[in-house]
Amino acid sequence: MGQNHVSSSPGVPVSQPAKSDHHSAAAARATPDAADIKRWRQYLADERAEAAVYRDLAQNRSGEERAILLALAAAEGRHEAHWLKLLGEHAGKPRRASARSRLLGFLARHFGSVFVLALAQRAEGRSPYTREPSATPAMAADEQIHEEVVRGLATRGRNRLAGTFRAAVFGANDGLVSNLALVMGMAATGVASSVVLLSGIAGLLAGAFSMGAGEFVSVRSQRELLAATRPTQVTLAAAPQLDIEHNELLLVYLARGMSREAAEHRVAERMGLFSCDCDPSLSLRPELPQPQDEHEAVGTAWGAALSSFCFFASGAIVPIVPFLFGMTGIGALVTAAVLVGMALLATGGVVGLLSGTSPLTRGLRQLAIGLGAAGVTYLLGMVFGAVIA
C-alpha cells in the first residue's frame, strides 16, 4: 500500500514518482486537530503492522514471490513515512494496530499460508485512503493495485489446493447437514434414542463411503477428459508415411481449429516439403515440455476421495455426539443443532476467507441452508411418525 516510488526489489516493475506526492502536506490541515492525529496514528500503526506481515510471509517464500512480498513491505514503509511526516511531533508512542492487522500478523508468523494472503487481499480492498483527504491520490491508487498483486499471489495457493479443498469442504458440509437432517427426522418419528444413534452411525458410514467413491470417480473422470483434449504428437511419427495425394494430416489441423491456409502450411512442413520464413505465425513451434501435473487445480482422485471420506465422516459425527454421550430427547436435538450450526459457520467462514469474500456472509449462508434442511426434515419426520402411528 505504498506510494509510486522506485522499488529496489528485483523482478518488480519500477514506476516514477507521482506529481501528487509533492503536495501531500497541502492535503492535511495546517494545524491538525485531535481527530486528525488519532486517525493518522491509527493509519501509521496499521501500515507498520501490514509491512511486517509481508516481511513475515516473504521469509517462507523464494524467488519472484519473495521479491513481490518485499516490494509490498517497502511500499507500506513509504506510507508509514507519509503519516510520520504529517504527524511530526504528534507521532508519540507507537499505537497498537487494528485487530485485523494483528490477526494477519499472527497468522503470517505462525502459518504463512494462502489464508493469510486471502485476508490480506480483503484488507487491501477495504482501504480508507480513497475517502481520506490527508492521503495522496497515489496512495489510494497503490491500495487498488496491491489488492490485485495479493490476489495474484493468493490465486497460486488457491490453485494448489483447489481440488482437495473443494472435496474436503463439500464433504464436511454434506456430513453435517445430511446427518443432522437424518437424526432430527428419525427423532421426530418418536423412535427410541438408541435407534436414532444407530441411524446416525449408519448415515455416517454410508455417506462417507459414498462421498469418497463418488469423488474418486468424479476427479478421475475429469482428469481423463482433460487429458483426452490435449493433442498428441503421433503425427510426427506418421507424417513421412502419409500419401501426399490424399494427405489426412490436413484434416488433423483443420479439426484443431486452424484455418485452411495455416493447416496446409503446417502439413507441408510436417511432410518435409519445404521450410520458409514467409509467415512465422504459420510455422512449427518447438514442443514445450508438459508440466509434471498440468491439471493441478483439479486435484488427484485419491486425494479428493480420501479428503471427502474423512471430512464427511468428521462432519457427520457432530450431530450424533450428544447421543454418544447418553443425551436423549429434545435436549440432544438442540445440542446437536447448536454444534452443527457452529461447524457450519466455521466451514462457511473458511470458504469466504479463501474466496476473498466476507467470512460472516458465507458462514451465515451455510448456517441457514443447513438448519433449514434439518428443520424441514424434522417436520416431515413428525408427519410420517403421525401417519405410521
Buried (B, 14 or more C-beta within 10 A) or exposed (E): BBBBBEBEBEEBEEBEEBEBBEEBEEBBEEEBEEEBBEBBBBBBBBBBBBBBBBBBBBEBBEEEBBBBBBBBBBBBBBBBBBBBEBBEEEBEEEBEBBEBBBBBBEBBBEEBBBBBBBBBBBBBBEBEBEEBEBBBBBBBBBBBBBBEBBBEBBBEBBEBBBBBBBBBBBBBBBBBBBBBBBBBBBBBBBBEBEEBBBBBBEBBEEBBEBBBEBBBEBBBEBBEEEEEEEEEEEBEEEBEEBEEEEBEBBEBBBEEEBEEEBBBBBBBBBBEEEEEEEEEEBBEEEEEEEEEEEBBEBBBBBBBBBBBBBBBBBBBBBBBBBBEEEBBEEEBBEBBBEBBBEBBBBBBBBBBBBBBEBBEEBBBBBBEBBBEBBBEBBEBBBEBBEEEE
